[in-house]
């Protein structure tokens, strides 16, 4: 059975940090781009960050550049999102997703085929 399972969300204060994890099972992981997206209430799902298949290339939305860091461990079939200096505008459900093979700047949700169930991140001011 194919799964992406996110964890690590929670309620924090502005300026705090969180680390999200996304564990994959039943799908090819190590050869694909992996991405993080988020969706706030009443808004469309938006791109946050992606990492290429071997972890050597990353790409971020302008809104999180310099505060968030995406990484992966292909031995553990896991991708991470380290989020520092969180702000109330970062409040959303965060999703991980599998993108196309190898590398590319895929920032549209339609370019990803497998999705996790999401983890809530709430940042209070």
NORSUL-V698475 format. One record per pair of residues at least 6 apart in sequence whose ideal C-beta (glycine too) atoms are under 6 Angstrom apart, sorted by sequence separation. I is the first residue (numbers start at 1). GAP is how many residues later the second one is. If there is no record, write none. Layout:
# NORSUL-V698475
i: (I | I)
gap: (GAP | GAP)
This chain:
# NORSUL-V698475
i: (12 | 39 | 51 | 72 | 99 | 37 | 50 | 71 | 37 | 38 | 8 | 37 | 49 | 70 | 8 | 36 | 58 | 99 | 8 | 36 | 48 | 69 | 99 | 7 | 47 | 35 | 68 | 97 | 98 | 6 | 48 | 98 | 33 | 34 | 55 | 67 | 79 | 4 | 5 | 67 | 97 | 33 | 49 | 51 | 4 | 95 | 96 | 32 | 49 | 51 | 95 | 3 | 31 | 3 | 95 | 2 | 1 | 2 | 93 | 94 | 93 | 94 | 91 | 91 | 90 | 88 | 86 | 88 | 30 | 34 | 36 | 57 | 59 | 29 | 53 | 52 | 40 | 24 | 39 | 38 | 39 | 23 | 38 | 21 | 22 | 37 | 21 | 36 | 47 | 20 | 35 | 19 | 35 | 45 | 18 | 32 | 33 | 17 | 32 | 33 | 32 | 15 | 16 | 31 | 14 | 33 | 12 | 20 | 22 | 35 | 27 | 6 | 4 | 22 | 14 | 4 | 6 | 9 | 5 | 9 | 11 | 12 | 13 | 14 | 4 | 9 | 6)
gap: (6 | 6 | 7 | 7 | 7 | 8 | 9 | 9 | 10 | 10 | 11 | 11 | 11 | 11 | 12 | 12 | 12 | 12 | 13 | 13 | 13 | 13 | 13 | 14 | 14 | 15 | 15 | 15 | 15 | 16 | 16 | 16 | 17 | 17 | 17 | 17 | 17 | 18 | 18 | 18 | 18 | 19 | 19 | 19 | 20 | 20 | 20 | 21 | 21 | 21 | 21 | 22 | 22 | 23 | 23 | 24 | 25 | 25 | 25 | 25 | 27 | 27 | 31 | 32 | 33 | 35 | 37 | 37 | 44 | 45 | 45 | 46 | 46 | 48 | 49 | 51 | 52 | 53 | 53 | 54 | 54 | 55 | 56 | 57 | 57 | 58 | 59 | 60 | 60 | 61 | 62 | 63 | 64 | 64 | 65 | 66 | 66 | 67 | 67 | 67 | 69 | 70 | 70 | 70 | 73 | 73 | 74 | 74 | 74 | 77 | 87 | 90 | 92 | 94 | 109 | 110 | 110 | 110 | 111 | 111 | 111 | 111 | 111 | 111 | 112 | 112 | 113)
